[in-house]
Amino acid sequence: MSTSAALFQRLLEVIAKLRDPKDGCPWDLQQTHESLKPYLIEEAYETIDAIDKGKHDKNYAKLCEELGDVLLQVVLHSQVAKDNKEFSIDDVVKGLTEKLVHRHPHVFGDTKVSSAQEVTQNWERLKAKEQPSAHILAGLPKSMPALLKCHRIGEKVGRIGFDWPDSKEVRDKVREELNEFLEADDKAQRDAAHVKEELGDLLFTLAQLARKMGLNAEDVLIEANDKFCGRFAQIEALGEYRLSEKTPEELENYWQQVKAKEKAATKKTQPK
């Protein structure tokens, strides 16, 4: 048995022991697929944070740890399923392996591809054959973050050709949606439901523009949130953490000071 196989087998034994009805862990024994849902989501987001931190610090020790926590969720769910006589970790691994081999005929078969785009197109065609009655967008989770889901919607329908040819066409659509939103919001007899709908159309189109530009709207907004939070922390310091006592004019002045400081720092780091 290889070292990796031995380590994985040891992990399975540890999780099985934790779920042992006689002398296992009371917490682990209480868990169900439903009770574990928030932990799976939390560990996934912590892994994303670790990826971003590793990219910044060039240290991936935290990512290694978080991937272990994600693996724990997979193995724990599989043990719960085994205890309930639903399926086992063997079924999980077998199903995944077969899917990967089947959907990569350019690696494990005779299919020829010349680009990553062709790979994704083949993937979707094979998936459609496996599930002929399934809708193209049926697999997207309902609980997926809205901007990320918007990006994936655009990707999926784009693979069958239902897409704008380039980002310029999407920019034109953004202008159209912005005008429709502003027109709905400016009407004397303002229909709140219609305004909400038009705002949704605008947000959806902006997310597609990001996709066509090679960006992910979820990541873009995360960075914008982080930038705002960083600036606001500086505003709090300038206001000696008594912002509720400040006037709107004072707060705007602090904001401009922070932006001016950032601009000056950027100039210093730019090559001459």
C-alpha positions, 0 to 999 in steps of 0.5 A: 500500500502506498503512503497516500493510500495508507494515510487515507485508510487511517483517516477512514479508520479515525472517522469510523471510530469517532462514529462508533456507537459504543465508544465514539465521540458524542458530537460526531454521533449526533451529526446528520447530513443536514446538521453538517451543511453549515460546516461544509459551507464554512470550510469551503469559504475558509479554503477560499480565504486561504487561497487568497492569503497564500497568493498574497503571502506565498505561504500555503500552509493554511491552504493545506490545513483548510483542504484537510478540513474540507476532506474531513467533511467529505469523509464524515458525510460518507461515514454518516451515509455508510452508517445509514446504509445509503452509500460509502466512501468507496461509492463516492470515489468510484463514481468520481473516478468514472465520471472524470474518465468518461468526461475526458475522452481526449485524455483517456480515449481517442477524442482530439481537442485543441483548446480548453474551450473545446474541453468544456464544450465536450464536457457539457455534451457528455453531461447532456447525454448522461442526463438527456432530460435535465435542463442545462442550468438545473445543476446550479445550487439554489444556495450559491452566492448570487453573483457567482451563480450569475457568472456560472449561468453565463458560462453554461449557456455560453458553451452552447452559443447563447452569449454575446460575441464580445464585451463591447456588445455587453457594454451596450446591453449594460447601457440599455439596462441602466437606462431602463432602470433609471427610467423606471425609478424616475417615473411619477407613478413609481412601481417598486416591483418593476424598479426591483426587476430592472435593477436585477437585470442591470446587476445580471448584465454587469456580472456578464460584462465581468465574465466577458472581460475575463473576470468573476463578478463575485471576486470583483465585488469581494475586492471592492468590499475589502477596499471599502472596509479598509478605507472605512477603518482609516476613516474611523481612525481619523475620526477617533472612533466617534463617527456618530458624532461627526457631520456628513461633511466631516465624514466626506472630508475623511474619505477624501483624505484617505483616497488622497493618501492612497493616490500618493502612495500609488505614485511612490510605487510606480516606476519613473 
